[in-house]
Amino acid sequence: MATTTLMPLDPALSPQHVSRVLTISADLLPREVVAARRARRTRGCVLALVALVLVALGGWYMHADQQLRSATSELDSTTAEARTLQRKQSDYSNVVNVQAETGTIAKQLSVLLASDLPWATLIDTLRDTGSDAGVTVEGLSASLNATGTGTSGTGALPSSSGAPTIGTITVTGSGPDKPSVARYVDALATLPNVANPYLTSVAESAAGGVQYRLTVDITAQAQCGRFTTKCKTTGGN
C-alpha cells in the first residue's frame, strides 16, 4: 500500500506571492540600433514624398505637353487656312480691284452729278399733281438758269419753299373748269421741288372746258439722281 507524504509549505511562498506577475521591463536594444531604425523611417518618408512630387511633376509635364501639341496643331491649321485665303485673295485680286475702282467711280459721279436734274421725275410730279387736281398736263417747256443753280435775273421771284430756284417750266393743258385749274396752282405751291406757280392765261375751249397756261420755278430740291439723293415724285400716286 502506497503512502503519500505531505510536505509542509514554505511560509515564504504564500499563494499571493506565487500568483503575482513581476512588472519589471528593460530596453536592452543599443542606442545605435534605435537611431538606425529612426533614420530608416525618416529616409522612407522623404523618399515617398520625393516620389509623390516626381509623379505630380510628371503629370504636369504630360498635361503641358498635350496642351503644347494641341496649340501647335491649332496654329498649323490656322496658318494653312490663312495661306488658303491668301491664295484665294490672289486669285480674285482682279475682282477686288474692280470693286475698289467701282467705289471710286461712284464717289466721283456723286460729286459730278450733284446738280443733276432728272426731267422724267419732275414731269411725273407735275402730271400726277395735275391728275389729282382734275386737270391734264399736255405740254411742258423748261429752261435752266445760266449757272445751273441759284436764282438768276433781277426779275426772278424768291422761292416760296425757301430753296434757290434753278430754272423755269411753262405748263400748258386743259381742265373741266377754272376751279380745277386753281386747285392745280394751289397744289403746285405745296411741292418742294417747284415754287412760285403763276397762272398766265385761262380760256374757254370750243370743245368744252378750259385751256390753261402757267409757269413754275424749279427749285434746287428737284436735283437728285442715282449717285446723289434718291429721286421720288412728290405729287399724285
C-alpha positions, 0 to 999 in steps of 0.5 A, a space after each residue: 500500500 502506497 503512502 503519500 507524504 505531505 510536505 509542509 509549505 514554505 511560509 515564504 511562498 504564500 499563494 499571493 506571492 506565487 500568483 503575482 506577475 513581476 512588472 519589471 521591463 528593460 530596453 536592452 536594444 543599443 542606442 545605435 540600433 534605435 537611431 538606425 531604425 529612426 533614420 530608416 523611417 525618416 529616409 522612407 518618408 522623404 523618399 515617398 514624398 520625393 516620389 509623390 512630387 516626381 509623379 505630380 511633376 510628371 503629370 504636369 509635364 504630360 498635361 503641358 505637353 498635350 496642351 503644347 501639341 494641341 496649340 501647335 496643331 491649332 496654329 498649323 491649321 490656322 496658318 494653312 487656312 490663312 495661306 488658303 485665303 491668301 491664295 484665294 485673295 490672289 486669285 480674285 485680286 482682279 475682282 477686288 480691284 474692280 470693286 475698289 475702282 467701282 467705289 471710286 467711280 461712284 464717289 466721283 459721279 456723286 460729286 459730278 452729278 450733284 446738280 443733276 436734274 432728272 426731267 422724267 421725275 419732275 414731269 411725273 410730279 407735275 402730271 400726277 399733281 395735275 391728275 389729282 387736281 382734275 386737270 391734264 398736263 399736255 405740254 411742258 417747256 423748261 429752261 435752266 438758269 445760266 449757272 445751273 443753280 441759284 436764282 438768276 435775273 433781277 426779275 426772278 421771284 424768291 422761292 416760296 419753299 425757301 430753296 434757290 430756284 434753278 430754272 423755269 417750266 411753262 405748263 400748258 393743258 386743259 381742265 373741266 373748269 377754272 376751279 380745277 385749274 386753281 386747285 392745280 396752282 394751289 397744289 403746285 405751291 405745296 411741292 418742294 421741288 417747284 415754287 412760285 406757280 403763276 397762272 398766265 392765261 385761262 380760256 374757254 375751249 370750243 370743245 368744252 372746258 378750259 385751256 390753261 397756261 402757267 409757269 413754275 420755278 424749279 427749285 434746287 430740291 428737284 436735283 437728285 439722281 442715282 449717285 446723289 439723293 434718291 429721286 421720288 415724285 412728290 405729287 399724285 400716286 
